[in-house]
Amino acid sequence: MVKRFISAQASEIMAMTGAELKQSIKASEGRVICSENVVIRDSNIEDVTNSEIARAYGADLILLNAFDALEPVVSGLKGKDGEPIIQTLREVVGRPIGANLEPVDLEAKMAEDRPDIPAGRQATRETMEAAKKQGLDFICLTGNPGSGVTNDAITKAISMAKEYFGGMIIAGKMHGAGVDEPVADLEAIKSFIEAGADVILVPAVGTVPGFDDSELKAAVKVIHAAGALVMSAIGTSQESSDSDTIKQIAIQNKICGVDIQHIGDAGYSGIAPVENIMAMSRAIRGNRHTIAMMSRSIVR
């Protein structure tokens, strides 16, 4: 039997397959935190990656934003000779590492100018094969602001990821991504699950205008009934709000039944303020598990 994530040692976590990681998160009953970091900015502290900082303050999963799967770089870290840089990052962080890949829909009608997104950040067969070769534990199929990612494109990318990636697949939207369509539409969510997503990404209550707890609860019921997990996301720069705001968001979304709580990267140097990562941890799992996740050695 797979040990629940919040009670597992680093060696147990790092040995998990994608399916085991999903089961381990499910067994943790809504007490897992995903910290998103921008990998191309200078890290918050010189010679220490943002991923290491996030883990030290209680993050369980590390999600890399702006990671180029074809030209991989992680600010603050040099890869070992002959070893993919993601493998090196996994070794120094001792936590599952994932990255965003963006299913850009070039035919999407945009509400704003579309930024130039490098090929290595887009969700394609080539980047998914590269993600697997790099050793990523999971990928998140979603879109940055203005990227032109649509729900239809996400669905197609999930099917591709099932074939060419093989690890845990997170999919969905935390905001509009520049496209005028529902962010957490139940029909879109069903299509994500049918395509093979393990975890459905939805906005956290209190982040996207008009998305309330009743809508999140309805989505959670549909997702859980289909055997998938739910990750609520703070992707609207509110990750840099005061800690009281973070705690309110965290408790609201735990009440709604989410399995993972994501905290975004819109703080200094591309990481949420560390006190907010800790505040979220204390709110959803108390001091006992917060101290445990912060204190366990990565060599255990």
TAPEFEN-V564409 format. One record per backbone hydrogen bond with DSSP energy under -0.5 kcal/mol. NH is the residue of the N-H (numbers start at 0). CO is the residue of the C=O. If there is no record, write none. Layout:
# TAPEFEN-V564409
nh=NH co=CO
nh=NH co=CO
This chain:
# TAPEFEN-V564409
nh=4 co=23
nh=6 co=3
nh=7 co=3
nh=7 co=4
nh=9 co=296
nh=12 co=8
nh=13 co=9
nh=14 co=10
nh=15 co=12
nh=20 co=16
nh=21 co=17
nh=22 co=18
nh=23 co=19
nh=24 co=20
nh=25 co=21
nh=26 co=22
nh=27 co=24
nh=28 co=25
nh=31 co=258
nh=33 co=260
nh=34 co=32
nh=34 co=60
nh=35 co=33
nh=35 co=262
nh=36 co=62
nh=37 co=269
nh=38 co=36
nh=38 co=64
nh=44 co=47
nh=47 co=44
nh=52 co=48
nh=53 co=49
nh=54 co=50
nh=55 co=51
nh=56 co=52
nh=56 co=53
nh=57 co=54
nh=58 co=53
nh=59 co=32
nh=60 co=32
nh=61 co=95
nh=62 co=34
nh=62 co=60
nh=63 co=61
nh=63 co=97
nh=64 co=36
nh=68 co=66
nh=68 co=119
nh=74 co=38
nh=76 co=73
nh=82 co=79
nh=86 co=83
nh=87 co=83
nh=88 co=84
nh=89 co=85
nh=90 co=86
nh=91 co=87
nh=92 co=88
nh=93 co=89
nh=97 co=61
nh=98 co=137
nh=99 co=63
nh=100 co=139
nh=101 co=120
nh=102 co=100
nh=103 co=101
nh=104 co=147
nh=105 co=103
nh=107 co=104
nh=109 co=107
nh=110 co=177
nh=114 co=145
nh=116 co=114
nh=117 co=115
nh=120 co=117
nh=121 co=117
nh=121 co=118
nh=122 co=101
nh=123 co=121
nh=127 co=123
nh=128 co=124
nh=129 co=125
nh=130 co=126
nh=131 co=127
nh=132 co=128
nh=133 co=129
nh=134 co=130
nh=135 co=130
nh=136 co=96
nh=137 co=96
nh=138 co=167
nh=139 co=98
nh=140 co=138
nh=140 co=169
nh=141 co=100
nh=141 co=139
nh=146 co=143
nh=147 co=176
nh=148 co=176
nh=149 co=102
nh=153 co=149
nh=154 co=150
nh=155 co=151
nh=156 co=152
nh=157 co=153
nh=158 co=154
nh=159 co=155
nh=160 co=156
nh=161 co=157
nh=162 co=158
nh=163 co=159
nh=164 co=160
nh=165 co=160
nh=167 co=136
nh=169 co=138
nh=169 co=167
nh=170 co=198
nh=171 co=140
nh=172 co=182
nh=172 co=200
nh=178 co=175
nh=179 co=108
nh=180 co=178
nh=188 co=184
nh=189 co=185
nh=190 co=186
nh=191 co=187
nh=192 co=188
nh=193 co=189
nh=194 co=190
nh=195 co=191
nh=195 co=192
nh=196 co=191
nh=197 co=168
nh=198 co=168
nh=199 co=228
nh=200 co=170
nh=200 co=198
nh=201 co=230
nh=203 co=232
nh=205 co=210
nh=206 co=203
nh=207 co=203
nh=210 co=207
nh=211 co=209
nh=215 co=211
nh=216 co=212
nh=217 co=213
nh=218 co=214
nh=219 co=215
nh=220 co=216
nh=221 co=217
nh=222 co=218
nh=223 co=219
nh=224 co=220
nh=225 co=221
nh=226 co=223
nh=227 co=222
nh=228 co=197
nh=230 co=199
nh=231 co=259
nh=232 co=201
nh=233 co=261
nh=234 co=232
nh=239 co=236
nh=240 co=237
nh=244 co=241
nh=245 co=241
nh=246 co=242
nh=247 co=243
nh=248 co=244
nh=249 co=245
nh=250 co=246
nh=251 co=247
nh=252 co=248
nh=253 co=249
nh=254 co=250
nh=255 co=251
nh=256 co=252
nh=256 co=253
nh=257 co=252
nh=258 co=229
nh=259 co=229
nh=260 co=31
nh=261 co=231
nh=261 co=259
nh=262 co=33
nh=263 co=233
nh=266 co=264
nh=269 co=266
nh=270 co=267
nh=271 co=263
nh=275 co=272
nh=276 co=272
nh=277 co=273
nh=278 co=274
nh=279 co=275
nh=280 co=276
nh=281 co=277
nh=282 co=278
nh=283 co=279
nh=284 co=280
nh=285 co=281
nh=288 co=284
nh=289 co=285
nh=290 co=286
nh=291 co=287
nh=292 co=288
nh=293 co=289
nh=294 co=290
nh=295 co=291
nh=299 co=296
